[in-house]
Amino acid sequence: MFTHSMRRATTTTVALAMITGALVAFPSDARASAATTTAVAAATASVDTAAEFATLREKYAAMLTGGATFDTTDPDISARIAAITTSGQQSWNTMKKNADRNRLWDDSPLGNDSAGVTRTYEHLRSMALAYATDGSTWEGNAQLKADLVDGLDWMNTNAYYAQGPSYQNWWHWQIGAPLALNDIVALVYDDLTSTQISNYMAAVSFYQPSVTMTGANRLWESQVIAISGIIAQDATRVAAGRDGLSALFPYVASGDGFTRDGSFVQHNFYAYNGGYGTSLLSGIADLLYLLNGSTWDVTDPQRSNVSEWIYNSFEPFLFQGNLMDMVRGREISRYGVQDDDAAVPVMASIIRLSQVSPASDAAAFKSMIKAWLAVDADKTFLSQVSVDLIVSAKAIQNDSSVVPRDELVFNRQFTGMDRTVHARPGYRFGISMASSRIAAFESINAENAKGWHTGDGMTSLYNNDLSQYHDDFWPTVDNYRLPGTTVLKNTPQKASTRTDRSWVGGASILGQYGVTGMDLHTIDRTLEAKKSWFMFDDEIVALGAGVTSTDGIDTETIVENRKLNAAGDNALTVDGATEPATLGWSDSLTGVDRVHLAGSVAGSDIGYYFPGGATVNGLREQRTGNWKQLNSSSQWGNSTPITRNYLSLALDHGTNPTDGAYSYVLLPNKTSAQVDAYASNPDISILENSTSAQAVRENGLNVTGINFWKDEVTTAGGVTSDRKASVMVSKSAGTLDVSVADPTQKNVGQIYLSLDTPATGLISNDPEVTVLQYTPTVTLKVNVNKAGGKDFHVALSLDGTQQANPAPIAIPNTYEAETLPVNAMTKGVSVANDANASGGKRVQIQNSVVGDYIEYSLDVPQAGTYDVVARAFKASNNGIYQLAVDGTNVASPQDFFWNTNVAQRDQTFGSYTFTKPGSYLLRLTATGKNASASGMKLVLDYLKLVPTAGG
C-alpha cells in the first residue's frame, strides 16, 4: 500500500457499491452470458425464522457500522467515524429538498443517465451510514432521518419502483442501485414502516428477480437477492442468493473465472485478479461470513476453493499491501483507485474469511494481514474500511499469538492469463504478456486509453519504494516506453486484441526460480522478437533475439522507466562515473558495462549489467499528465495536472532492424558497490541467444533455464528438445531436477528431451514424465496434452547405485482413434459405441469437402520405417484420403469406400521413416470420393504402425 497516496477518490466517484467497507467498482460492461438460473419465488416467514431474519439483518447492519461495542476514542476508529460523518453531511447538505425537484442531487440526473439512480442511492447510503454509526455527529438525528426517508420515498415513487422503467446501463438497475438500497434499509430498518420496507424490497425484487449471470456479475446478483431476502424475510430468496454462489466455486479450464494455476480471467481474454476477481472474492467472503451458522449457511463442499484462491490467486500479487497492477486490467486507469487502494477489498475479504475458515487457514490469513498492516504507514486500509473491519484488523494486530507472515520466496507461472511473478526477499517482479489466448489490454467504456504496451512484456519491479506505482505512475509515465517492452517508438497499439502467437509462458523449478518467454508480434505491425526472462536468486536476466521489423519506425527495448523522487535527482552511476542529475539530461552511452540507479528510499536501489557491453540511451525527464487522458468516463476521469520525474534506459535497434538482439541483467536492491562487484564477476553465463533457443545458467546456483522456440531438434544449455518448450535444470548435491512446459499450450502430444549428463536413478516424477534412459545420458518424454502450459517435474539421483535403464517402450499394437489426441481439424468428429471396434468405440470424421482434414498426434517411441495402416468401417459415405506425416505426403491417396460385405478392413497408406522417437502429426485429408460413394466422411477404428521388412 503503503505510503501516502496523493489522491483518494470520494465515495461517489470510487464505489457505486460499497459492501462492508470493501470498495466494489462497477464494471459498466455488457451483460455477461447466461449461466445457471437460480429462480426465486415468494415465501412467508414463520415466527422462528422471523427471529433469525432479524438476527441476520442486525449482523449485516453491524458489518456496515461496526455495531455499538467498539471504542470510539480509538484514533483509527474515530478518524473513520469522522470520515463517515463528513461524507454523510456532504450528501445531506447538497440534497435537493424542494417539492418540485426532478432529482435529489445535481450530480445524479434521472431520466436518461442510469448511473444517476445508483449515485442517488449512494448519497442516501452515506446519509444512512452517518445516521446509524455509533459516535457519528449525526447519529440518530431526527431531521437527517426525515430527509433520508423522504428521499427513499421520493425515489420509490419517481424513479425506482416495482414495474418501473429502466434505461441505459442494466448494471445500475439490477446491481448498483439495489446493493446500495439494501444497505440503506438494513441501516434504518427500525425507522421505516412495514409498508415502506415492502415497497422498497418489491422494487429490488422487480429489477433483480433471479441469479442468471456469470463471474462477478453473478456474485452481485446473489448479494442483492440474499440480502433483500433477509430484509423482506423471504427464505426462498435468501436460499436463491446463497445457491447462486455454487456456480462460482468450481475452477474453469478456459474463459471467465479462477483457474487452478491462480489465474482469474474476465471477458474471456483479460487478467483480472485485481479487478473482477477482487469483486467476486469480496462478495463471496461477505456472504460466507453473514450466513455462517444460519439456516442458510453455505455448505457447498467446493466453497473450500475460496481459501485456495487466497493462496494462489491473491497472495502472490500482494506485495507489502500493494496489489500489482498487472492483474487489474483497465482499472489501472481509474483516478483514486491505485494499487494500494485496490488491495483494501482483498485484505478485507481475507479478514472476513479468517472468521469462517478452518483453523489452519484462519491462522494463515491472520498472519498475512498482520504482515501487511505492519507496513501500512499511511493506514490506507484502516482509513477506507468499515468500523467493523477496523475492529477486526486491530484485534489481529494486537494478538500476540498471530505471527506476521515472512516474506515470500517463489516463482509462479500464471499460464491461464500470461503472467509471471517472481518473489524474493525485498522485491517482487512481474511480467505481463499477451498471446493468441490473452489480449494485450482492455480498453472499453472510455477507460484505459493508453494501455497500449502493458501486455507487451512489461516488467514491474516492486521494492521498498512502495509509492512507485500508486503515486500517479500511470498518468505521468511515458506509456509508449514501459519497462521490459520492445516497441516501435511513439506507436500505440490496437485495444482489446490478441496476437497471432501462442508461444507465451514458462517453467519454474524448486518453487524458487523460473524462465519465461514471449513470442512477440506487435498487432497490425511487422515487429517481432523472441523475448526471455531468467529469474534466479538476486538477478533477472533479460534476453531478446530476432528483433525484426519492416514498419519503417525506430525500434527500442526499454530496460527501465523508473519514477524518481520529487527533485528528480536520484543518483545515476554508469561504469563508476556519476551522470548529471539535472532534469532534461539525456545521452547515448556507449560500451556500457553496468549502471546503478539510486532508489528514492532505502532498499530500492537497482543495478543493471550489460553482458559484453551495450549502447544505452539514458533520459532524465519531468513529465506532466492527468488521469482523464487515460480514463474519460464520468466516474473515473480527473483533469488535474500531475507532474512526476522519470529516468529511462533504452537499447535502440534502429529503423527496420533485422535479427536484432539484446541482453541485460536486472539487479534489484543492490548498492553501487554491489553492482560493480557483480559486473566484475557475474554469476550468469548466457549460453545461447538466438531465434532457435535462449539459455542462461546461474553458475552459483547451478540452475539453467532454456526456451526452445522451434518444433525441431535443438540443443542449448546441455539440453536437446524436439519441440517448443520451456525447460529448467538444477544440479545440486546428488540431485538433478528438471522442469518442462509447453508454453504454446498447443502440443497435444509429447516433448522428448535429452540431457548431456547421466543419472543413477529416479527419485520422483510427475505422472506425465517418463524416464526413457538414465545413462549414458538422461532421456525423458513429457506428455503435455491438455496441460494448459503447466510445467512438469522429475528428480533424478546423481550418486548411489546405478539403476538399469528402463526397458524400451514398444510401439503400441494400435492407436485407437477415439483416444488419439487431435491437433487440428476442419470439421468435427463423433464417437459411437461399437462392440465390433477394437476399443469398443468407433469414430466418424465428419469431413464433407475436398481439403477437409483431421490431424492426430502419434507418439512413436521407437524410430524406424513403418507401414501406416488404418482400420476403417464400411460406410456408404467414406471418402478418399491422403496421409501426411509432419507435412510430408505419404504415398498416394487411399479410397475408403468398398462394396463388399466386409464390415471392416485395413488399408495401408504407405510407409514412412520415423527418424527418431517423438510425437508426429498425422494428417488425413479428404481429396475426393469414389463415384459410388455419397460423401467424404471416414469411419475409423484405429491407426497402426507395422514395421516394414528390413525397417
C-alpha positions, 0 to 999 in steps of 0.5 A: 500500500503503503505510503501516502497516496496523493489522491483518494477518490470520494465515495461517489466517484470510487464505489457505486457499491460499497459492501462492508467497507470493501470498495466494489467498482462497477464494471459498466460492461455488457451483460455477461452470458447466461449461466445457471438460473437460480429462480426465486419465488415468494415465501412467508416467514414463520415466527422462528425464522422471523427471529433469525431474519432479524438476527441476520439483518442486525449482523449485516447492519453491524458489518456496515457500522461496526455495531455499538461495542467498539471504542470510539476514542480509538484514533483509527476508529474515530478518524473513520467515524469522522470520515463517515460523518463528513461524507454523510453531511456532504450528501445531506447538505447538497440534497435537493429538498424542494417539492418540485425537484426532478432529482435529489442531487445535481450530480445524479440526473434521472431520466436518461443517465442510469448511473444517476439512480445508483449515485442517488442511492449512494448519497442516501447510503452515506446519509444512512451510514452517518445516521446509524454509526455509533459516535457519528455527529449525526447519529440518530438525528431526527431531521437527517432521518426525515430527509433520508426517508423522504428521499427513499420515498421520493425515489420509490415513487419517481424513479425506482419502483416495482414495474418501473422503467429502466434505461441505459446501463442494466448494471445500475438497475439490477446491481448498483442501485439495489446493493446500495438500497439494501444497505440503506434499509438494513441501516434504518430498518427500525425507522421505516414502516412495514409498508415502506420496507415492502415497497422498497424490497418489491422494487429490488425484487422487480429489477433483480428477480433471479441469479442468471449471470456469470463471474462477478456479475453473478456474485452481485446478483446473489448479494442483492437477492440474499440480502433483500431476502433477509430484509423482506424475510423471504427464505426462498430468496435468501436460499436463491442468493446463497445457491447462486454462489455454487456456480462460482466455486468450481475452477474453469479450464478456459474463459471467465473465472479462477483457474487452478494455476491462480489465474482469474480471467474476465471477458474471456481474454483479460487478467483480472485478479485485481479487478473482477476477481477482487469483486467476486472474492469480496462478495463471496467472503461477505456472504460466507461470513453473514450466513455462517451458522444460519439456516442458510449457511453455505455448505457447498463442499467446493466453497473450500476453493475460496481459501485456495484462491487466497493462496494462489490467486491473491497472495502472490500479487500482494506485495507489502499491501500493494496489489500489482497492477498487472492483474487489474486490467483497465482499472489501472486507469481509474483516478483514486483507485491505485494499487494500494487502494485496490488491495483494501477489498482483498485484505478485507475479504481475507479478514472476513474469511479468517472468521469462517475458515478452518483453523489452519487457514484462519491462522494463515490469513491472520498472519498475512494481514498482520504482515501487511498492516505492519507496513501500512504507514499511511493506514490506507486500509484502516482509513477506507474500511468499515468500523467493523473491519477496523475492529477486526484488523486491530484485534489481529494486530494486537494478538500476540499469538498471530505471527506476521507472515515472512516474506515470500520466496517463489516463482509462479507461472500464471499460464491461464492469463500470461503472467509471471511473478517472481518473489524474493526477499525485498522485491517482487517482479512481474511480467505481463504478456499477451498471446493468441489466448490473452489480449494485450489490454482492455480498453472499453467504456472510455477507460484505459486509453493508453494501455497500449504496451502493458501486455507487451512484456512489461516488467514491474519491479516492486521494492521498498519504494512502495509509492512507485506505482500508486503515486500517479505512475500511470498518468505521468509515465511515458506509456509508449516506453514501459519497462521490459517492452520492445516497441516501435517508438511513439506507436500505440497499439490496437485495444482489446486484441490478441496476437497471432502467437501462442508461444507465451509462458514458462517453467519454474523449478524448486518453487524458487526460480523460473524462465519465461518467454514471449513470442512477440508480434506487435498487432497490425505491425511487422515487429517481432522478437523472441523475448526471455526472462531468467529469474534466479536468486538476486538477478533477472536476466533479460534476453531478446533475439530476432528483433525484426521489423519492416514498419519503417519506425525506430525500434527500442527495448526499454530496460527501465522507466523508473519514477524518481523522487520529487527533485528528480535527482536520484543518483545515476552511476554508469561504469563508476562515473556519476551522470548529471542529475539535472532534469532534461539530461539525456545521452547515448552511452556507449560500451556500457558495462553496468549502471546503478540507479539510486532508489528514492528510499532505502532498499530500492536501489537497482543495478543493471549489467550489460553482458559484453557491453551495450549502447544505452540511451539514458533520459532524465525527464519531468513529465506532466499528465492527468488521469482523464487522458487515460480514463474519460468516463464520468466516474473515473476521469480527473483533469488535474495536472500531475507532474512526476520525474522519470529516468529511462534506459533504452537499447535502440535497434534502429529503423527496420532492424533485422535479427536484432538482439539484446541482453541485460541483467536486472539487479534489484536492491543492490548498492553501487558497490554491489553492482560493480562487484557483480559486473566484475564477476557475474554469476550468469553465463548466457549460453545461447541467444538466438531465434532457435533457443535462449539459455542462461545458467546461474553458475552459483546456483547451478540452475539453467533455464532454456526456451526452445522456440522451434518444433525441431531438434535443438540443443542449448544449455546441455539440453536437446528438445524436439519441440517448443518448450520451456525447460529448467535444470538444477544440479545440486548435491546428488540431485538433478531436477528438471522442469518442462512446459509447453508454453504454446499450450498447443502440443497435444502430444509429447516433448522428448528431451535429452540431457548431456549428463547421466543419472543413477536413478529416479527419485520422483516424477510427475505422472506425465514424465517418463524416464526413457534412459538414465545413462549414458545420458538422461532421456525423458518424454513429457506428455503435455496434452491438455496441460494448459502450459503447466510445467512438469517435474522429475528428480533424478539421483546423481550418486548411489547405485546405478539403476538399469535403464528402463526397458524400451517402450514398444510401439503400441499394437494400435492407436485407437482413434477415439483416444488419439489426441487431435491437433487440428481439424476442419470439421468435427468428429463423433464417437459411437459405441461399437462392440465390433471396434477394437476399443469398443468405440468407433469414430466418424470424421465428419469431413464433407469437402475436398481439403477437409482434414483431421490431424492426430498426434502419434507418439512413436517411441521407437524410430524406424520405417513403418507401414501406416495402416488404418482400420476403417468401417464400411460406410456408404459415405467414406471418402478418399484420403491422403496421409501426411506425416509432419507435412510430408505426403505419404504415398498416394491417396487411399479410397475408403469406400468398398462394396463388399460385405466386409464390415471392416478392413485395413488399408495401408497408406504407405510407409514412412521413416520415423527418424527418431522417437517423438510425437508426429502429426498425422494428417488425413485429408479428404481429396475426393470420393469414389463415384459410388460413394455419397460423401467424404466422411471416414469411419475409423477404428484405429491407426497402426504402425507395422514395421516394414521388412528390413525397417 
